Amino acid sequence: MSLTALLIAIVILVVVVVAVAAFAMRQNQRRQLRDRFGPEYDRTVAESGNQATAERALEDRVKRRKELDIRELDPQARAGYAESWRVIQARFVDDPRGAVREADILVTRVMGDRGYPTDGFERQAEYVSVDHAGVVENYRSAHEISGADAQGRASTDDLRQAMVHYRALFNELLGQPASKGGPQQQEEVS
């Protein structure tokens, strides 16, 4: 084999190795995004219509989230918010619409106290999705039901479901697992 042929073979081999390594790295990044964002990954891909565009948007969310000073609530604030939630949930029986509106306001207040931006629903959902991907879809659903209610298109059962959705995010923001209190409590709003 001539020296030229050997050099060409080495260059081809290096190009193939670099291409395989780049592909493997991209697949690893894709897997990490899927793992981190869960259903939010699929929603973002479907919404953008392009996987690469969606992945760049999700990576941008992570970068923007790192710039925020997200903090835990102190125990007094946590207890106060938990009591506020209990009161709002108890009001659901007599005023489901008002309880859902108050739940939305309370969740937004908790977000603000934790350090999340609170200007605009979509922005809130994007930031929350970075840290709480497992419940951001709940938040989106609750917000959608609230919007339907504002137009007179939500039933009492829809409003009950909105409360369940808000509670899932509320518990996460307070640092309580969604299953705290048992799965039966998760489905019951009375």
The 8 nearest C-alpha neighbors of each residue, nearest first, counted from 0:
[[1, 4, 2, 5, 3, 6, 8, 7],
 [0, 2, 4, 3, 5, 6, 7, 8],
 [1, 3, 5, 4, 6, 0, 7, 8],
 [4, 2, 6, 1, 5, 7, 0, 8],
 [3, 5, 7, 1, 6, 2, 8, 0],
 [4, 6, 2, 8, 3, 7, 9, 1],
 [7, 5, 9, 3, 8, 4, 10, 2],
 [6, 8, 4, 10, 9, 5, 11, 3],
 [7, 9, 5, 11, 6, 10, 12, 4],
 [10, 8, 12, 6, 11, 7, 13, 5],
 [11, 9, 13, 7, 12, 8, 6, 14],
 [12, 10, 8, 14, 9, 13, 7, 15],
 [11, 13, 9, 15, 10, 14, 8, 16],
 [14, 12, 16, 10, 15, 11, 17, 9],
 [15, 13, 11, 17, 12, 16, 18, 10],
 [14, 16, 18, 12, 13, 17, 19, 11],
 [17, 15, 13, 19, 18, 14, 20, 12],
 [16, 18, 20, 14, 15, 19, 21, 13],
 [19, 17, 15, 21, 20, 16, 14, 22],
 [18, 20, 22, 16, 21, 17, 23, 15],
 [19, 21, 17, 23, 22, 18, 16, 24],
 [22, 20, 24, 18, 23, 19, 17, 25],
 [21, 23, 19, 25, 20, 24, 18, 26],
 [24, 22, 20, 26, 21, 25, 19, 27],
 [25, 23, 27, 21, 26, 22, 20, 28],
 [26, 24, 28, 22, 27, 23, 29, 21],
 [27, 25, 29, 23, 24, 28, 30, 22],
 [26, 28, 24, 30, 25, 29, 23, 31],
 [29, 27, 25, 31, 30, 26, 32, 24],
 [28, 30, 26, 32, 27, 31, 25, 33],
 [31, 29, 33, 27, 32, 28, 34, 26],
 [30, 32, 28, 34, 33, 29, 35, 27],
 [31, 33, 35, 29, 34, 30, 36, 28],
 [34, 32, 30, 37, 36, 31, 35, 40],
 [35, 33, 31, 32, 37, 36, 30, 29],
 [34, 36, 32, 33, 37, 31, 132, 129],
 [35, 37, 132, 39, 40, 33, 34, 32],
 [36, 38, 33, 39, 34, 40, 35, 132],
 [39, 37, 41, 40, 42, 36, 132, 133],
 [38, 40, 42, 36, 37, 41, 43, 132],
 [41, 39, 36, 43, 38, 42, 37, 33],
 [42, 40, 44, 38, 39, 43, 45, 37],
 [41, 43, 39, 45, 40, 44, 46, 38],
 [42, 44, 46, 40, 45, 41, 53, 39],
 [45, 43, 53, 41, 50, 47, 46, 42],
 [46, 44, 48, 42, 43, 47, 41, 49],
 [45, 47, 43, 44, 48, 42, 53, 49],
 [48, 46, 44, 49, 45, 53, 43, 52],
 [49, 47, 45, 46, 44, 50, 53, 52],
 [48, 50, 52, 47, 51, 44, 53, 45],
 [49, 51, 53, 44, 52, 54, 48, 47],
 [50, 52, 54, 53, 49, 55, 44, 56],
 [53, 51, 55, 49, 54, 50, 56, 47],
 [54, 52, 44, 56, 50, 55, 51, 43],
 [53, 55, 57, 51, 56, 52, 58, 50],
 [54, 56, 58, 52, 53, 57, 59, 51],
 [57, 55, 59, 53, 54, 58, 52, 60],
 [58, 56, 60, 54, 59, 55, 53, 61],
 [57, 59, 55, 61, 60, 56, 54, 62],
 [58, 60, 56, 62, 57, 61, 55, 63],
 [61, 59, 57, 63, 58, 62, 64, 56],
 [60, 62, 64, 58, 59, 63, 129, 65],
 [63, 61, 59, 65, 60, 64, 58, 66],
 [62, 64, 60, 66, 65, 61, 59, 67],
 [65, 63, 61, 66, 67, 62, 60, 126],
 [66, 64, 62, 63, 67, 61, 68, 60],
 [65, 67, 64, 63, 68, 62, 61, 69],
 [68, 66, 64, 65, 69, 114, 63, 115],
 [67, 69, 114, 70, 66, 65, 115, 113],
 [70, 68, 114, 113, 67, 115, 71, 64],
 [71, 69, 113, 68, 114, 72, 112, 73],
 [70, 72, 113, 73, 69, 174, 173, 172],
 [73, 71, 77, 76, 74, 113, 70, 173],
 [72, 74, 76, 75, 77, 71, 78, 70],
 [73, 75, 77, 76, 78, 72, 79, 71],
 [76, 74, 78, 77, 73, 79, 72, 80],
 [75, 77, 79, 78, 73, 74, 72, 80],
 [76, 78, 74, 80, 75, 79, 72, 81],
 [79, 77, 81, 75, 76, 80, 74, 82],
 [80, 78, 76, 82, 81, 77, 75, 83],
 [79, 81, 83, 77, 82, 78, 76, 84],
 [80, 82, 78, 84, 79, 83, 77, 85],
 [81, 83, 85, 79, 84, 80, 78, 86],
 [84, 82, 80, 86, 85, 81, 87, 79],
 [83, 85, 87, 81, 82, 86, 88, 80],
 [84, 86, 82, 88, 83, 87, 89, 81],
 [87, 85, 89, 83, 84, 88, 82, 90],
 [88, 86, 84, 90, 89, 98, 85, 83],
 [87, 89, 85, 91, 90, 86, 84, 98],
 [88, 90, 86, 91, 87, 85, 92, 189],
 [91, 89, 87, 88, 92, 93, 94, 98],
 [90, 92, 95, 94, 98, 88, 89, 93],
 [93, 91, 90, 189, 94, 95, 89, 88],
 [94, 92, 91, 90, 95, 89, 98, 97],
 [93, 95, 91, 97, 96, 92, 90, 98],
 [96, 94, 91, 98, 97, 92, 99, 93],
 [97, 95, 99, 98, 94, 100, 158, 148],
 [96, 98, 100, 94, 99, 95, 101, 91],
 [99, 97, 101, 95, 91, 96, 100, 87],
 [98, 100, 102, 96, 101, 97, 162, 95],
 [101, 99, 97, 103, 102, 98, 96, 104],
 [100, 102, 104, 98, 103, 99, 105, 97],
 [103, 101, 99, 105, 104, 100, 98, 106],
 [102, 104, 100, 106, 101, 105, 107, 99],
 [105, 103, 101, 107, 102, 106, 108, 100],
 [104, 106, 108, 102, 107, 103, 101, 109],
 [105, 107, 109, 103, 108, 104, 169, 102],
 [106, 108, 110, 104, 105, 109, 111, 103],
 [109, 107, 105, 111, 110, 106, 112, 104],
 [108, 110, 112, 106, 111, 107, 113, 105],
 [111, 109, 107, 113, 115, 108, 112, 106],
 [110, 112, 108, 114, 115, 113, 109, 117],
 [113, 111, 109, 114, 110, 108, 72, 115],
 [112, 114, 110, 70, 111, 69, 115, 109],
 [115, 113, 69, 111, 112, 68, 110, 70],
 [114, 116, 111, 110, 113, 117, 69, 126],
 [117, 115, 118, 123, 111, 114, 110, 122],
 [118, 116, 123, 111, 119, 115, 107, 110],
 [119, 117, 116, 120, 122, 123, 121, 115],
 [120, 118, 122, 121, 117, 123, 116, 124],
 [119, 121, 123, 122, 124, 118, 117, 142],
 [122, 120, 124, 123, 119, 125, 126, 139],
 [121, 123, 125, 124, 120, 119, 126, 118],
 [124, 122, 120, 121, 126, 125, 117, 127],
 [123, 125, 121, 127, 122, 126, 128, 120],
 [126, 124, 128, 122, 123, 127, 121, 60],
 [127, 125, 128, 123, 124, 129, 64, 122],
 [126, 128, 124, 129, 125, 131, 130, 123],
 [129, 127, 132, 131, 125, 126, 135, 130],
 [128, 130, 127, 126, 131, 132, 61, 36],
 [131, 129, 128, 127, 132, 126, 35, 64],
 [132, 130, 128, 133, 127, 134, 129, 135],
 [131, 133, 128, 36, 135, 134, 129, 130],
 [132, 134, 131, 135, 37, 136, 36, 38],
 [135, 133, 137, 136, 132, 168, 131, 167],
 [134, 136, 138, 137, 132, 128, 133, 131],
 [135, 137, 139, 138, 134, 140, 39, 133],
 [138, 136, 164, 140, 134, 135, 139, 141],
 [137, 139, 135, 141, 136, 140, 165, 164],
 [138, 140, 136, 142, 137, 141, 143, 135],
 [141, 139, 143, 137, 142, 138, 136, 144],
 [142, 140, 161, 138, 144, 143, 139, 164],
 [141, 143, 145, 139, 140, 144, 138, 146],
 [144, 142, 140, 146, 145, 141, 139, 147],
 [143, 145, 147, 141, 146, 142, 148, 140],
 [146, 144, 148, 142, 143, 147, 141, 149],
 [145, 147, 143, 149, 148, 144, 142, 150],
 [146, 148, 152, 144, 150, 145, 149, 153],
 [149, 147, 153, 151, 145, 150, 152, 146],
 [148, 150, 146, 147, 151, 145, 152, 153],
 [149, 151, 147, 148, 152, 146, 153, 145],
 [152, 150, 148, 149, 153, 147, 154, 146],
 [151, 153, 147, 148, 150, 154, 149, 144],
 [154, 152, 148, 147, 157, 151, 144, 158],
 [153, 155, 157, 156, 158, 152, 148, 151],
 [154, 156, 158, 157, 159, 153, 95, 96],
 [155, 157, 159, 154, 158, 160, 153, 161],
 [158, 156, 154, 160, 155, 159, 153, 161],
 [157, 159, 161, 155, 160, 156, 154, 162],
 [160, 158, 156, 162, 161, 157, 155, 188],
 [159, 161, 163, 157, 158, 162, 164, 156],
 [162, 160, 141, 158, 164, 159, 163, 165],
 [163, 161, 165, 159, 160, 164, 166, 99],
 [162, 164, 160, 166, 161, 165, 167, 159],
 [165, 163, 137, 161, 167, 162, 166, 141],
 [164, 166, 162, 168, 167, 163, 169, 138],
 [165, 167, 169, 163, 164, 168, 170, 162],
 [166, 168, 164, 170, 177, 165, 169, 134],
 [169, 167, 171, 165, 170, 166, 134, 172],
 [168, 170, 166, 172, 171, 167, 106, 165],
 [171, 169, 175, 173, 167, 168, 172, 177],
 [172, 170, 174, 168, 173, 175, 169, 176],
 [171, 173, 169, 174, 170, 168, 109, 110],
 [174, 172, 170, 171, 175, 77, 169, 72],
 [175, 173, 171, 172, 170, 176, 71, 72],
 [174, 176, 170, 171, 173, 177, 179, 172],
 [177, 175, 178, 179, 171, 170, 174, 167],
 [176, 178, 167, 179, 170, 175, 171, 185],
 [177, 179, 181, 176, 182, 180, 185, 184],
 [180, 178, 176, 181, 177, 175, 182, 170],
 [179, 181, 184, 178, 182, 185, 183, 177],
 [182, 180, 178, 179, 183, 184, 185, 177],
 [181, 183, 185, 184, 178, 186, 180, 179],
 [184, 182, 185, 181, 186, 187, 180, 178],
 [185, 183, 187, 182, 186, 181, 180, 188],
 [184, 186, 182, 183, 187, 163, 181, 178],
 [187, 185, 184, 183, 163, 188, 182, 160],
 [188, 186, 184, 185, 189, 183, 163, 159],
 [189, 187, 159, 186, 88, 163, 162, 91],
 [188, 92, 187, 91, 89, 88, 159, 90]]
